[in-house]
Amino acid sequence: MPEMTATPTRHNPKVVTALRRFAISITIFNILGYAVLGFEQSWLWPIIAVTTAYAVEIGLELVGARAEGRPPRFAGNGPRGVIEFLYPAHITGLALNMLTYVNDQILVMVLGVVVAVSTKWVFRAPVHGRLRHFMNPSNFGIAFILVVFPWASIAPPYHFTEHVNTPTSWVIVAVILASGTLLNAKLTGRMWLIGAWLTVFALQAIVRGMVFGTSIPAALGMMTGVAFVLFTNYMVTDPGTSPSAPGSQLAFGSSVALLYGFFMIAHIAYGLFLATAMTCLIRGMFLWALHLVDGARAERGAEARRQAGEVLDQVVADGAAVGKEIAAA
């Protein structure tokens, strides 16, 4: 089986830049959300969510580094290294609190953050000989809360534009769309994924309307909301848990849209998050299957080479014996 290490690698410069810009964007959006837009959770909750995410991320990294006999990833590069290491935790904490509504049950939100960050150490699959997480942390944490606590819900759509007028709400959508598209086009390289996701999402909405009587304008109208634009540009395109190759991106984006359509037909709520979690899980299983197949192929190749070597050694030995007999004659 191919050699595999659990040692996580540092992000490349493009990914670091993308994470930094996303962390800044989501921070500004949360500040505006509480000050202007109408976020309904307590203003203290995002601080608690981010602090929890930092603590879990650092704690698990210390445990992992000790178990794997390596220095922590945030060590050796000063404060900058620590800040860059915590970008994903920062994003996860803010996103989970921003997108879920658990009434006044703050411990449920904290549990969701702990679960979300922990998935990076629990759900891992081999990619090019290294173990990498394959479940989208923020999405998994949200899905976990929605499944385990049925009384919880996602943040209501009006939550993002409750205190602004209609023209301003369209400006908010346009700004998020423009910044997210630029981020994905220039840094994450996930435009193939976005294209497939949007195309198949529109198609499944039309098909549901034609076959199951769903209101097509209503199904398509969902694509114009702030929550959908945020999901499209900042969650389903997570560079750490989505594929890089164009063909794989097309398959990933299409799968999320198709699974969403299935959940809607089955009358299962919160299809966006469940579809993304299911797609990530399928991708992780595929990566493990690919690793096992490659391992079996490598073992067969090694066995074939060993047998060929034995045959060659035997031929050489027989040739030497014949040569001795000829020389003796």
TORVOSE-838390 format. One record per residue (C-alpha): residue in one letter; residue number from 1; x negated, y negated, z. Coordinates in Angstrom, 3 decimals. Layout:
N
<rec aa="a" i="NUM" x="X" y="Y" z="Z"/>
...
END
This chain:
329
<rec aa="m" i="1" x="0.000" y="0.000" z="0.000"/>
<rec aa="p" i="2" x="-1.293" y="-3.511" z="-0.796"/>
<rec aa="e" i="3" x="-3.038" y="-5.280" z="2.034"/>
<rec aa="m" i="4" x="-0.768" y="-7.675" z="3.860"/>
<rec aa="t" i="5" x="-1.415" y="-10.248" z="6.567"/>
<rec aa="a" i="6" x="0.998" y="-12.045" z="8.813"/>
<rec aa="t" i="7" x="-1.195" y="-15.126" z="8.978"/>
<rec aa="p" i="8" x="0.850" y="-18.108" z="7.791"/>
<rec aa="t" i="9" x="-0.808" y="-20.478" z="5.374"/>
<rec aa="r" i="10" x="-0.756" y="-24.254" z="5.439"/>
<rec aa="h" i="11" x="1.571" y="-26.041" z="3.065"/>
<rec aa="n" i="12" x="0.066" y="-27.415" z="-0.116"/>
<rec aa="p" i="13" x="-0.134" y="-31.216" z="-0.417"/>
<rec aa="k" i="14" x="3.029" y="-31.502" z="-2.546"/>
<rec aa="v" i="15" x="5.084" y="-29.566" z="-0.026"/>
<rec aa="v" i="16" x="3.661" y="-31.634" z="2.851"/>
<rec aa="t" i="17" x="4.616" y="-34.819" z="1.004"/>
<rec aa="a" i="18" x="8.099" y="-33.452" z="0.315"/>
<rec aa="l" i="19" x="8.567" y="-32.477" z="3.957"/>
<rec aa="r" i="20" x="7.340" y="-35.864" z="5.150"/>
<rec aa="r" i="21" x="9.719" y="-37.755" z="2.873"/>
<rec aa="f" i="22" x="12.602" y="-35.482" z="3.797"/>
<rec aa="a" i="23" x="11.845" y="-35.915" z="7.509"/>
<rec aa="i" i="24" x="11.792" y="-39.697" z="7.096"/>
<rec aa="s" i="25" x="14.980" y="-39.659" z="4.990"/>
<rec aa="i" i="26" x="16.987" y="-37.514" z="7.392"/>
<rec aa="t" i="27" x="15.790" y="-39.615" z="10.339"/>
<rec aa="i" i="28" x="16.914" y="-42.845" z="8.670"/>
<rec aa="f" i="29" x="20.197" y="-41.231" z="7.669"/>
<rec aa="n" i="30" x="20.851" y="-40.154" z="11.259"/>
<rec aa="i" i="31" x="20.069" y="-43.635" z="12.583"/>
<rec aa="l" i="32" x="22.445" y="-45.179" z="10.057"/>
<rec aa="g" i="33" x="24.942" y="-42.422" z="10.769"/>
<rec aa="y" i="34" x="25.217" y="-43.303" z="14.445"/>
<rec aa="a" i="35" x="24.891" y="-47.048" z="13.965"/>
<rec aa="v" i="36" x="27.048" y="-47.588" z="10.880"/>
<rec aa="l" i="37" x="28.558" y="-44.548" z="9.159"/>
<rec aa="g" i="38" x="30.528" y="-42.888" z="11.952"/>
<rec aa="f" i="39" x="28.703" y="-39.787" z="13.206"/>
<rec aa="e" i="40" x="30.838" y="-38.364" z="16.004"/>
<rec aa="q" i="41" x="28.374" y="-36.351" z="18.089"/>
<rec aa="s" i="42" x="26.786" y="-37.986" z="21.102"/>
<rec aa="w" i="43" x="23.852" y="-40.227" z="20.173"/>
<rec aa="l" i="44" x="21.713" y="-38.275" z="22.634"/>
<rec aa="w" i="45" x="22.268" y="-34.960" z="20.875"/>
<rec aa="p" i="46" x="19.872" y="-35.450" z="17.924"/>
<rec aa="i" i="47" x="17.106" y="-36.271" z="20.401"/>
<rec aa="i" i="48" x="17.836" y="-33.077" z="22.337"/>
<rec aa="a" i="49" x="18.054" y="-31.071" z="19.102"/>
<rec aa="v" i="50" x="14.686" y="-32.321" z="17.837"/>
<rec aa="t" i="51" x="12.994" y="-31.844" z="21.212"/>
<rec aa="t" i="52" x="14.299" y="-28.272" z="21.371"/>
<rec aa="a" i="53" x="13.109" y="-27.580" z="17.836"/>
<rec aa="y" i="54" x="9.631" y="-28.936" z="18.635"/>
<rec aa="a" i="55" x="9.351" y="-26.808" z="21.790"/>
<rec aa="v" i="56" x="10.452" y="-23.581" z="20.076"/>
<rec aa="e" i="57" x="8.255" y="-24.196" z="17.019"/>
<rec aa="i" i="58" x="5.130" y="-24.837" z="19.112"/>
<rec aa="g" i="59" x="5.895" y="-22.014" z="21.550"/>
<rec aa="l" i="60" x="6.393" y="-19.391" z="18.852"/>
<rec aa="e" i="61" x="3.319" y="-20.603" z="16.976"/>
<rec aa="l" i="62" x="1.195" y="-20.197" z="20.101"/>
<rec aa="v" i="63" x="2.549" y="-16.673" z="20.638"/>
<rec aa="g" i="64" x="2.029" y="-15.781" z="16.987"/>
<rec aa="a" i="65" x="-1.493" y="-17.207" z="16.879"/>
<rec aa="r" i="66" x="-2.473" y="-15.261" z="19.991"/>
<rec aa="a" i="67" x="-0.995" y="-12.016" z="18.649"/>
<rec aa="e" i="68" x="-2.716" y="-12.452" z="15.275"/>
<rec aa="g" i="69" x="-6.054" y="-13.604" z="16.688"/>
<rec aa="r" i="70" x="-6.156" y="-16.975" z="14.936"/>
<rec aa="p" i="71" x="-6.028" y="-20.634" z="15.949"/>
<rec aa="p" i="72" x="-2.615" y="-22.338" z="15.906"/>
<rec aa="r" i="73" x="-1.789" y="-24.032" z="12.625"/>
<rec aa="f" i="74" x="-1.451" y="-27.413" z="14.296"/>
<rec aa="a" i="75" x="-4.955" y="-27.242" z="15.810"/>
<rec aa="g" i="76" x="-8.102" y="-28.688" z="14.266"/>
<rec aa="n" i="77" x="-6.643" y="-31.646" z="12.407"/>
<rec aa="g" i="78" x="-5.829" y="-34.028" z="15.247"/>
<rec aa="p" i="79" x="-2.465" y="-35.762" z="15.661"/>
<rec aa="r" i="80" x="-1.880" y="-35.645" z="11.917"/>
<rec aa="g" i="81" x="-2.026" y="-31.858" z="11.952"/>
<rec aa="v" i="82" x="0.519" y="-31.690" z="14.770"/>
<rec aa="i" i="83" x="2.873" y="-34.101" z="13.011"/>
<rec aa="e" i="84" x="2.680" y="-32.225" z="9.708"/>
<rec aa="f" i="85" x="3.231" y="-28.926" z="11.504"/>
<rec aa="l" i="86" x="6.398" y="-30.273" z="13.152"/>
<rec aa="y" i="87" x="8.037" y="-31.650" z="9.985"/>
<rec aa="p" i="88" x="10.137" y="-28.478" z="9.416"/>
<rec aa="a" i="89" x="11.253" y="-28.359" z="13.067"/>
<rec aa="h" i="90" x="12.190" y="-32.043" z="12.934"/>
<rec aa="i" i="91" x="14.290" y="-31.495" z="9.817"/>
<rec aa="t" i="92" x="15.938" y="-28.364" z="11.222"/>
<rec aa="g" i="93" x="16.905" y="-30.003" z="14.513"/>
<rec aa="l" i="94" x="18.424" y="-33.093" z="12.918"/>
<rec aa="a" i="95" x="20.165" y="-31.190" z="10.116"/>
<rec aa="l" i="96" x="21.777" y="-28.644" z="12.408"/>
<rec aa="n" i="97" x="23.127" y="-31.258" z="14.812"/>
<rec aa="m" i="98" x="24.257" y="-33.508" z="11.959"/>
<rec aa="l" i="99" x="26.142" y="-30.784" z="10.070"/>
<rec aa="t" i="100" x="27.868" y="-28.961" z="12.931"/>
<rec aa="y" i="101" x="30.520" y="-30.031" z="15.387"/>
<rec aa="v" i="102" x="30.757" y="-28.074" z="18.636"/>
<rec aa="n" i="103" x="32.860" y="-30.507" z="20.671"/>
<rec aa="d" i="104" x="31.072" y="-31.152" z="23.998"/>
<rec aa="q" i="105" x="29.315" y="-27.753" z="24.158"/>
<rec aa="i" i="106" x="25.740" y="-28.960" z="23.887"/>
<rec aa="l" i="107" x="24.297" y="-25.563" z="24.829"/>
<rec aa="v" i="108" x="25.851" y="-24.093" z="21.675"/>
<rec aa="m" i="109" x="24.039" y="-26.688" z="19.598"/>
<rec aa="v" i="110" x="20.790" y="-25.981" z="21.457"/>
<rec aa="l" i="111" x="21.233" y="-22.237" z="20.893"/>
<rec aa="g" i="112" x="21.772" y="-22.867" z="17.202"/>
<rec aa="v" i="113" x="18.512" y="-24.825" z="17.008"/>
<rec aa="v" i="114" x="16.618" y="-22.066" z="18.855"/>
<rec aa="v" i="115" x="18.013" y="-19.424" z="16.499"/>
<rec aa="a" i="116" x="17.296" y="-21.553" z="13.422"/>
<rec aa="v" i="117" x="13.638" y="-22.140" z="14.263"/>
<rec aa="s" i="118" x="13.144" y="-18.539" z="15.400"/>
<rec aa="t" i="119" x="14.258" y="-17.132" z="12.042"/>
<rec aa="k" i="120" x="10.879" y="-18.117" z="10.596"/>
<rec aa="w" i="121" x="9.288" y="-15.444" z="12.779"/>
<rec aa="v" i="122" x="12.041" y="-12.823" z="12.613"/>
<rec aa="f" i="123" x="13.094" y="-12.787" z="8.953"/>
<rec aa="r" i="124" x="9.874" y="-12.493" z="6.997"/>
<rec aa="a" i="125" x="8.926" y="-10.701" z="3.808"/>
<rec aa="p" i="126" x="5.651" y="-10.176" z="1.934"/>
<rec aa="v" i="127" x="4.884" y="-12.698" z="-0.798"/>
<rec aa="h" i="128" x="1.524" y="-12.316" z="-2.556"/>
<rec aa="g" i="129" x="0.184" y="-10.283" z="0.347"/>
<rec aa="r" i="130" x="1.326" y="-12.634" z="3.109"/>
<rec aa="l" i="131" x="4.396" y="-12.591" z="5.307"/>
<rec aa="r" i="132" x="6.624" y="-15.612" z="4.729"/>
<rec aa="h" i="133" x="10.060" y="-16.426" z="6.104"/>
<rec aa="f" i="134" x="12.922" y="-16.045" z="3.661"/>
<rec aa="m" i="135" x="15.983" y="-17.250" z="5.600"/>
<rec aa="n" i="136" x="16.744" y="-20.964" z="5.339"/>
<rec aa="p" i="137" x="16.382" y="-22.005" z="9.024"/>
<rec aa="s" i="138" x="18.892" y="-24.872" z="9.124"/>
<rec aa="n" i="139" x="21.463" y="-22.965" z="7.095"/>
<rec aa="f" i="140" x="21.053" y="-19.812" z="9.185"/>
<rec aa="g" i="141" x="21.427" y="-21.737" z="12.438"/>
<rec aa="i" i="142" x="24.629" y="-23.340" z="11.175"/>
<rec aa="a" i="143" x="25.995" y="-20.012" z="9.909"/>
<rec aa="f" i="144" x="25.120" y="-18.414" z="13.258"/>
<rec aa="i" i="145" x="27.131" y="-20.999" z="15.183"/>
<rec aa="l" i="146" x="30.117" y="-20.705" z="12.842"/>
<rec aa="v" i="147" x="30.201" y="-16.900" z="13.041"/>
<rec aa="v" i="148" x="29.435" y="-16.400" z="16.739"/>
<rec aa="f" i="149" x="31.571" y="-19.313" z="17.952"/>
<rec aa="p" i="150" x="34.723" y="-19.323" z="15.785"/>
<rec aa="w" i="151" x="36.055" y="-22.438" z="17.518"/>
<rec aa="a" i="152" x="33.081" y="-24.446" z="16.245"/>
<rec aa="s" i="153" x="33.138" y="-26.105" z="12.842"/>
<rec aa="i" i="154" x="31.039" y="-28.041" z="10.399"/>
<rec aa="a" i="155" x="31.047" y="-31.810" z="10.697"/>
<rec aa="p" i="156" x="34.195" y="-33.164" z="8.987"/>
<rec aa="p" i="157" x="33.549" y="-34.789" z="5.588"/>
<rec aa="y" i="158" x="34.777" y="-38.220" z="6.733"/>
<rec aa="h" i="159" x="32.073" y="-38.063" z="9.430"/>
<rec aa="f" i="160" x="29.556" y="-39.384" z="6.874"/>
<rec aa="t" i="161" x="31.548" y="-42.401" z="5.666"/>
<rec aa="e" i="162" x="34.154" y="-43.002" z="8.375"/>
<rec aa="h" i="163" x="33.229" y="-46.621" z="9.077"/>
<rec aa="v" i="164" x="32.539" y="-47.856" z="5.547"/>
<rec aa="n" i="165" x="34.834" y="-48.759" z="2.663"/>
<rec aa="t" i="166" x="35.253" y="-46.738" z="-0.527"/>
<rec aa="p" i="167" x="32.771" y="-48.671" z="-2.744"/>
<rec aa="t" i="168" x="30.115" y="-48.360" z="-0.047"/>
<rec aa="s" i="169" x="30.758" y="-44.632" z="0.297"/>
<rec aa="w" i="170" x="30.047" y="-44.208" z="-3.420"/>
<rec aa="v" i="171" x="26.830" y="-46.194" z="-2.996"/>
<rec aa="i" i="172" x="25.796" y="-43.786" z="-0.212"/>
<rec aa="v" i="173" x="26.417" y="-40.817" z="-2.506"/>
<rec aa="a" i="174" x="24.460" y="-42.476" z="-5.326"/>
<rec aa="v" i="175" x="21.474" y="-43.256" z="-3.080"/>
<rec aa="i" i="176" x="21.324" y="-39.709" z="-1.665"/>
<rec aa="l" i="177" x="21.701" y="-38.264" z="-5.163"/>
<rec aa="a" i="178" x="18.966" y="-40.452" z="-6.647"/>
<rec aa="s" i="179" x="16.470" y="-39.931" z="-3.825"/>
<rec aa="g" i="180" x="17.133" y="-36.200" z="-3.620"/>
<rec aa="t" i="181" x="16.820" y="-35.735" z="-7.384"/>
<rec aa="l" i="182" x="13.520" y="-37.640" z="-7.417"/>
<rec aa="l" i="183" x="12.233" y="-35.576" z="-4.497"/>
<rec aa="n" i="184" x="13.113" y="-32.264" z="-6.131"/>
<rec aa="a" i="185" x="11.944" y="-33.269" z="-9.604"/>
<rec aa="k" i="186" x="8.561" y="-34.642" z="-8.523"/>
<rec aa="l" i="187" x="7.621" y="-32.577" z="-5.478"/>
<rec aa="t" i="188" x="9.597" y="-29.376" z="-4.848"/>
<rec aa="g" i="189" x="10.113" y="-28.463" z="-8.512"/>
<rec aa="r" i="190" x="13.594" y="-27.077" z="-7.860"/>
<rec aa="m" i="191" x="15.519" y="-28.713" z="-10.709"/>
<rec aa="w" i="192" x="16.170" y="-25.340" z="-12.399"/>
<rec aa="l" i="193" x="17.779" y="-24.162" z="-9.174"/>
<rec aa="i" i="194" x="19.898" y="-27.321" z="-8.893"/>
<rec aa="g" i="195" x="20.983" y="-27.043" z="-12.523"/>
<rec aa="a" i="196" x="22.057" y="-23.417" z="-12.114"/>
<rec aa="w" i="197" x="23.805" y="-24.118" z="-8.808"/>
<rec aa="l" i="198" x="25.825" y="-27.046" z="-10.176"/>
<rec aa="t" i="199" x="26.691" y="-25.354" z="-13.475"/>
<rec aa="v" i="200" x="27.877" y="-22.086" z="-11.957"/>
<rec aa="f" i="201" x="29.652" y="-23.919" z="-9.132"/>
<rec aa="a" i="202" x="31.698" y="-25.869" z="-11.685"/>
<rec aa="l" i="203" x="32.400" y="-22.697" z="-13.667"/>
<rec aa="q" i="204" x="33.593" y="-20.738" z="-10.640"/>
<rec aa="a" i="205" x="35.876" y="-23.636" z="-9.681"/>
<rec aa="i" i="206" x="37.462" y="-23.557" z="-13.150"/>
<rec aa="v" i="207" x="37.765" y="-19.762" z="-13.114"/>
<rec aa="r" i="208" x="39.401" y="-19.823" z="-9.663"/>
<rec aa="g" i="209" x="41.847" y="-22.351" z="-10.995"/>
<rec aa="m" i="210" x="42.697" y="-20.318" z="-14.085"/>
<rec aa="v" i="211" x="42.915" y="-16.927" z="-12.371"/>
<rec aa="f" i="212" x="43.943" y="-17.643" z="-8.776"/>
<rec aa="g" i="213" x="45.827" y="-20.915" z="-9.129"/>
<rec aa="t" i="214" x="43.334" y="-23.069" z="-7.234"/>
<rec aa="s" i="215" x="43.611" y="-26.766" z="-7.944"/>
<rec aa="i" i="216" x="40.750" y="-27.341" z="-10.381"/>
<rec aa="p" i="217" x="40.452" y="-31.109" z="-9.735"/>
<rec aa="a" i="218" x="40.291" y="-30.450" z="-5.989"/>
<rec aa="a" i="219" x="37.704" y="-27.673" z="-6.404"/>
<rec aa="l" i="220" x="35.563" y="-29.874" z="-8.642"/>
<rec aa="g" i="221" x="36.161" y="-32.959" z="-6.528"/>
<rec aa="m" i="222" x="34.211" y="-31.332" z="-3.700"/>
<rec aa="m" i="223" x="31.076" y="-31.940" z="-5.755"/>
<rec aa="t" i="224" x="31.427" y="-35.710" z="-5.297"/>
<rec aa="g" i="225" x="31.261" y="-35.728" z="-1.489"/>
<rec aa="v" i="226" x="28.327" y="-36.755" z="0.674"/>
<rec aa="a" i="227" x="28.137" y="-33.324" z="2.322"/>
<rec aa="f" i="228" x="27.916" y="-31.518" z="-1.036"/>
<rec aa="v" i="229" x="25.228" y="-33.879" z="-2.347"/>
<rec aa="l" i="230" x="23.220" y="-33.412" z="0.850"/>
<rec aa="f" i="231" x="23.573" y="-29.645" z="0.585"/>
<rec aa="t" i="232" x="22.528" y="-29.656" z="-3.076"/>
<rec aa="n" i="233" x="19.459" y="-31.847" z="-2.723"/>
<rec aa="y" i="234" x="18.195" y="-30.950" z="0.722"/>
<rec aa="m" i="235" x="19.389" y="-27.509" z="1.847"/>
<rec aa="v" i="236" x="19.819" y="-25.032" z="-0.993"/>
<rec aa="t" i="237" x="16.541" y="-26.318" z="-2.508"/>
<rec aa="d" i="238" x="14.433" y="-25.656" z="0.616"/>
<rec aa="p" i="239" x="10.980" y="-24.973" z="-0.911"/>
<rec aa="g" i="240" x="10.046" y="-22.538" z="1.856"/>
<rec aa="t" i="241" x="12.956" y="-20.161" z="1.256"/>
<rec aa="s" i="242" x="13.793" y="-20.563" z="-2.433"/>
<rec aa="p" i="243" x="11.802" y="-19.171" z="-5.398"/>
<rec aa="s" i="244" x="9.394" y="-21.219" z="-7.492"/>
<rec aa="a" i="245" x="9.586" y="-19.517" z="-10.912"/>
<rec aa="p" i="246" x="12.250" y="-21.036" z="-13.221"/>
<rec aa="g" i="247" x="13.938" y="-17.700" z="-13.904"/>
<rec aa="s" i="248" x="14.118" y="-16.848" z="-10.223"/>
<rec aa="q" i="249" x="15.457" y="-20.332" z="-9.467"/>
<rec aa="l" i="250" x="18.248" y="-19.803" z="-11.983"/>
<rec aa="a" i="251" x="19.150" y="-16.500" z="-10.341"/>
<rec aa="f" i="252" x="19.022" y="-18.000" z="-6.836"/>
<rec aa="g" i="253" x="21.180" y="-21.033" z="-7.610"/>
<rec aa="s" i="254" x="23.689" y="-18.990" z="-9.578"/>
<rec aa="s" i="255" x="23.948" y="-16.408" z="-6.794"/>
<rec aa="v" i="256" x="24.765" y="-19.032" z="-4.172"/>
<rec aa="a" i="257" x="27.534" y="-20.462" z="-6.371"/>
<rec aa="l" i="258" x="28.987" y="-17.040" z="-7.230"/>
<rec aa="l" i="259" x="28.984" y="-15.916" z="-3.601"/>
<rec aa="y" i="260" x="30.656" y="-19.180" z="-2.633"/>
<rec aa="g" i="261" x="33.388" y="-18.444" z="-5.172"/>
<rec aa="f" i="262" x="33.803" y="-14.945" z="-3.734"/>
<rec aa="f" i="263" x="34.175" y="-16.287" z="-0.183"/>
<rec aa="m" i="264" x="36.772" y="-18.800" z="-1.372"/>
<rec aa="i" i="265" x="38.760" y="-16.076" z="-3.159"/>
<rec aa="a" i="266" x="38.578" y="-13.972" z="0.011"/>
<rec aa="h" i="267" x="39.802" y="-16.977" z="2.054"/>
<rec aa="i" i="268" x="36.638" y="-17.030" z="4.168"/>
<rec aa="a" i="269" x="35.806" y="-20.498" z="5.429"/>
<rec aa="y" i="270" x="32.406" y="-22.214" z="5.353"/>
<rec aa="g" i="271" x="31.458" y="-20.481" z="2.103"/>
<rec aa="l" i="272" x="28.535" y="-22.798" z="1.321"/>
<rec aa="f" i="273" x="26.553" y="-21.759" z="4.381"/>
<rec aa="l" i="274" x="27.518" y="-18.089" z="4.257"/>
<rec aa="a" i="275" x="26.697" y="-17.877" z="0.540"/>
<rec aa="t" i="276" x="23.266" y="-19.432" z="1.065"/>
<rec aa="a" i="277" x="22.496" y="-17.112" z="3.988"/>
<rec aa="m" i="278" x="23.591" y="-14.074" z="1.967"/>
<rec aa="t" i="279" x="21.503" y="-15.118" z="-1.042"/>
<rec aa="c" i="280" x="18.424" y="-15.630" z="1.136"/>
<rec aa="l" i="281" x="18.980" y="-12.221" z="2.731"/>
<rec aa="i" i="282" x="19.280" y="-10.523" z="-0.674"/>
<rec aa="r" i="283" x="16.099" y="-12.264" z="-1.822"/>
<rec aa="g" i="284" x="14.279" y="-11.084" z="1.319"/>
<rec aa="m" i="285" x="15.412" y="-7.493" z="0.729"/>
<rec aa="f" i="286" x="14.265" y="-7.764" z="-2.889"/>
<rec aa="l" i="287" x="10.826" y="-9.008" z="-1.790"/>
<rec aa="w" i="288" x="10.468" y="-6.078" z="0.602"/>
<rec aa="a" i="289" x="11.596" y="-3.628" z="-2.087"/>
<rec aa="l" i="290" x="9.097" y="-5.130" z="-4.531"/>
<rec aa="h" i="291" x="6.344" y="-4.820" z="-1.926"/>
<rec aa="l" i="292" x="7.173" y="-1.163" z="-1.257"/>
<rec aa="v" i="293" x="7.324" y="-0.341" z="-4.965"/>
<rec aa="d" i="294" x="3.973" y="-2.053" z="-5.560"/>
<rec aa="g" i="295" x="2.550" y="-0.170" z="-2.580"/>
<rec aa="a" i="296" x="3.776" y="3.173" z="-3.904"/>
<rec aa="r" i="297" x="2.400" y="2.356" z="-7.352"/>
<rec aa="a" i="298" x="-0.970" y="1.419" z="-5.839"/>
<rec aa="e" i="299" x="-1.070" y="4.665" z="-3.854"/>
<rec aa="r" i="300" x="-0.273" y="6.697" z="-6.970"/>
<rec aa="g" i="301" x="-2.990" y="4.848" z="-8.856"/>
<rec aa="a" i="302" x="-5.503" y="5.510" z="-6.088"/>
<rec aa="e" i="303" x="-4.552" y="9.194" z="-6.015"/>
<rec aa="a" i="304" x="-4.868" y="9.441" z="-9.797"/>
<rec aa="r" i="305" x="-8.309" y="7.826" z="-9.670"/>
<rec aa="r" i="306" x="-9.358" y="10.196" z="-6.894"/>
<rec aa="q" i="307" x="-8.238" y="13.229" z="-8.884"/>
<rec aa="a" i="308" x="-9.930" y="11.897" z="-12.016"/>
<rec aa="g" i="309" x="-13.110" y="11.404" z="-10.021"/>
<rec aa="e" i="310" x="-12.955" y="14.982" z="-8.748"/>
<rec aa="v" i="311" x="-12.459" y="16.293" z="-12.295"/>
<rec aa="l" i="312" x="-15.374" y="14.186" z="-13.539"/>
<rec aa="d" i="313" x="-17.590" y="15.425" z="-10.699"/>
<rec aa="q" i="314" x="-16.652" y="19.007" z="-11.545"/>
<rec aa="v" i="315" x="-17.418" y="18.458" z="-15.229"/>
<rec aa="v" i="316" x="-20.801" y="16.957" z="-14.361"/>
<rec aa="a" i="317" x="-21.541" y="19.861" z="-12.016"/>
<rec aa="d" i="318" x="-20.544" y="22.424" z="-14.667"/>
<rec aa="g" i="319" x="-22.651" y="20.620" z="-17.259"/>
<rec aa="a" i="320" x="-25.635" y="20.644" z="-14.938"/>
<rec aa="a" i="321" x="-25.188" y="24.357" z="-14.302"/>
<rec aa="v" i="322" x="-25.002" y="25.100" z="-18.018"/>
<rec aa="g" i="323" x="-28.077" y="22.987" z="-18.575"/>
<rec aa="k" i="324" x="-30.004" y="25.000" z="-15.983"/>
<rec aa="e" i="325" x="-28.953" y="28.244" z="-17.589"/>
<rec aa="i" i="326" x="-30.063" y="27.031" z="-21.004"/>
<rec aa="a" i="327" x="-33.367" y="25.855" z="-19.602"/>
<rec aa="a" i="328" x="-33.903" y="29.204" z="-17.856"/>
<rec aa="a" i="329" x="-33.157" y="31.071" z="-21.081"/>
END
